[in-house]
């Protein structure tokens, strides 16, 4: 064992410190007036109390002195804030948002969105009960580590025109400090935020990383935690492009202009004029979707900050507010509206250029959002009615030529005639002016609309907590009965709108079965009979709809219910009052008389089929010789 050595310098230091304390205690003894004796009990008690109070004061002074020494040893230059700082909170607010900023850490401890409520009618907080933390960590030139979250900032609240400004200073001295500056203006969810240092170039160690660390456990706000989690993402703008975290938990990115913790209908974003580099972004599910929790996901940002001329100087901006596409689109140059999750590619394009403009027009003069959904459905069905007409017209033509195709099957039976049979079938279709693809294309054209609206209704905050008929909230599922147990994939409740939508889909598919049967060529040898598959789909699709949409937005189920009712009506009108099969048959007969001009592609295709047929015939003859 190493022998402990006597430290003479430490011994001298302790003696001097003890001497100073003894001198301080003796020099502050109370003086007793000898000429004024204690003649009454009251005076004696007063004197005694005075002596006792003075003794307590001496003890407090001693303790404070030792504490100040401890602070200076631990914090060095930043001991000033620990010694002179006071704990407390300051509130800044406007008509939309109220922020509570704590002296400890200089950070936001409460963020209240004023004009919204949670699903259970409570005040809607994005930050509350210590679910968020903002900290800057750095080293000092005297080899100490500072965490701003542990230190006391000095608040100063002022006015800048109509704006309220709150300066939170972490002081080294009057002219040396680290400042968080908040500025809130009227009727805006954005809060100006700056991180600056003054006179700290010889205090902050520039050779070590200065790290900004921001964490948030997102508070649950919606009735369906499963749906809320589904639309909760970590978005960020990197090098001019908006992206979001994929399935992996974390990612390191550069040139980050902003990060956004997007939680279905509400978001928290931090924007910066000086892009972050080597920023580590992380998002983790807080609990499984089936567990009852007050939190959904945990987000974090950890990024180094750069010094300029030895000082920190970052101009940033907080956003605490709704994930409202219309609102975020007004923040030009930020691309924050992309966190609204309208879908990628053509789906997002349709939502931005068609459905949101139509919705905004209807919202301008109709206050009932259920009626808006119905009117939007009517508009969409009218726009798509030509597509539906084309599909039915193609179906009617296929129905007229179906007997001829059946004759071809009888004329060329067997697998050995498959090529010839296919050639003759295509020739008949070509002369009649129809194609198998003519029935598929209308269905394909409707798919982008389906998926676009699948994104539009559940993410549009205007439908949140808007009632229609028995549905209390069009952005969440409706409930007509609560089950005493939970059915897998279905839930513990019964929603009526999905039931109505499923019934409408069943009758639509039943009505559509005859059209699809007419579109299909007669079943050929060796080929599956598609009509049997269609019979299964008539029952399978409504059941899938019922299970999937039971926990989904009732506004979306309302749309599909009304959409299928309108489609059935349009199909009935087209079939009975628009399409005339006799005229179609006469037109086909006229088409047969006209010469059909083949395209180069068709010529090459026919030549290839003819060559394949000849090879097949040659193989068959060779087999017979054997």
Secondary structure, DSSP 8 states (H G I E B T S, - for coil): -------HHHHHHHHHHHHHHHHHHHHT-----TTS---SHHHHHHHHHHHHHHHHHHHHHHHHHHHHHHHHHHHGGGHHHHHH----EEEEE-SSEEEEEETBTT-EEEEEEEEEE-TTS-EEEEE-TT-EEEEEEEEBTTS-EEEGGGSB-EEEEEEETTEEEEEEEEEEETTEEEEEEEEE-TT-SEEEEEEEEES-TTTB-TTS-EEEEEEEEEE--SS-HHHHHHTEEEEEEETTEEEE--SSSEEEESSEEEEEEEETTEEEEEEEEEEESSEEEEEEESS-TTS--SEEEEEEEEEEE--BTTB-EEEEEEEEEE--HHHHTTSTTT-GGGGG---SHHHHHHIIIIIHHHHHHHHHH---HHHHHHHHHHHHHHHHHHHHHHHHHHHHHHHHHHHHHHHHHHHT-SGGGHHHHHHHHHHHHHHHT--THHHHHHHHHHHHHHHHHHHHHHH-GGGTT--BTTBS-TTS---SEEEEEEETTTEEEE-HHHHHHHHHHHHHHHHHHHHHHHHS----TTS--HHHHHHHHHHHHHHHHHHHHTTS-HHHHHHHHHHHHHHHHHHHHIIIII--HHHHHHHHHHHHHS-----HHHHHHHHHHHHHHHHHHHHHHHHHH-
